[in-house]
Amino acid sequence: ERQGVGIPVPVASLETGTIRDRGAMDDKDMQLAKVVELFTKFSKDGMVPTASLQRILCSCVPLSETDVARLVEAMDTQKSGKVPLQHFISWMFRNFEDQIEEWKTDAELENFTSTLPEGLQKLGLSFVDPDKFTDHGFGLIGAGLPATLKTLALAFEFSWTECKISKDGFGKLVAGLPKGLSSLDLSIHNDELGDEALKLLAEVMPPTMSRVVLHFKDNDSFSDTGLCALISSLPSSLTELSLNFDANGQLSDATLTTLAIWLRDTGKALQKLQFIGNSSPKITENGLHDLCSALPKMKQLRLEFQSSDAADLPGQFITKQEEFVVFVPH
């Protein structure tokens, strides 16, 4: 559940525009009360004329007139010259994560640290088409991650040909992972990151994590070299691991054998495992057998790999109905 920024709100009546006294109000309370009264004056049937809304916003939010005009235009989805009051209220009381997810440029990311509440322990951000982000912007995010974080989820859905993030930017991002992190969910759609990026993540892998979810779907640049380094860096405290490298044709038995070794030597506490790599023709029955024979007793299992010579292998290792193991013929 997302954590919002607390804003003291005086008890007000939109019907009458009056403020019910609950003791002395500070300046922020008085400003909010004034906004309520302005909306009461100009709204009718839950609608506010765009011209009135623009005047109100220009007087009470730190935006230029151009930005205010653009915002009001976006809220007037019906192009009727009126904005539903509820649309404005939803925008006004967005939490900090909603605000950050709207950012599209490095310049906006300059405000990353100052936008986060102090003592933050949980952060989840999903950026859609952040194609103007560069390595510098990723560095701003990494540098701004609070040391108090315990749970972090970051998703970057770049367009196919527009991503400007290199291994250097990725390295700056993961360098900021707090040492005390217990849950990491990282999803990046970027087909240009290579093994060096995974090695950089391996070097800074927080040692006390219980949950790791890494989705690099549609990236064909990773090979066994990077994946083996990443898997070997996973901490013994892990109870849940999800790896999605679908659409990667470089994986071979070496990656599965490395995971099998980690499971036998380090990952004995693992209770949930998902590994998806449906597009590699290099995986054989030997690698699949190494991995499956190393699996501990689990609460949840999902394996999907491509292999032409192991069609009957899953049945040898599935022990519970909820387990899901598929080796897709190629």
C-alpha angles and dihedrals in degrees: 000000000000120000114231130205111258114240119183106235121193117223104260138170117227089194096059103018091228129135119228106220115240097168129290114342123214124229093271091053091050092049091051091047089054090052090051091051092048092053091047089054097048104031124090125181090353092303129113122199110245092233091055092045091051092052091049094049093047089057099046112028129064096242132116119250089251092053092046091051090050091048094049091047090053091050091051091076093163093049088229098133089250133090124209107245089227091061091056093045090052090052094044094053100042113140120243093262092056089052095049093048089061092061116109105172141057089243090063091047088062084080094053099106096043092050095057119088118243118263093020113177102175128043130172123177130170118188117196116202096348087167095149093060112110135187088277092058092049087052090054091054093047093047091047099053107117117241087227094067117122099168124038130176120177126174126181116187103190124184114255098255104020106068113122097183118119131183088271093060092044089051091053090051097051092040086072096057107127114245091228095054113137101181129035125182112177124172123175126170100201122127095196102067112104140191093292089066092056091047090053090052090048091054093057101034106146108244101220103052121135097185132041124176116178120176118182097157117172094022111127095174098081118093136183089277095066096036094051091051090050095047093047090055095056112118125243090238092073117122096166129040128174122178121178115184096151117161090031112126096184100077117109140169090286091073093048092047091051090052090049091053091049091050092051097043107027114004099065092125093059113126102167126040131176122173121170123184108143099159107061117102090185095078115101137185090266093062093043091049091050091053098043094046090055096052114120122213105290142190093214132018132176122168124171120177138151116243132145098200104048106062093132097041100090093063090061093062108031107101102163131048094237093057114104120201121164129173107190117212116236 
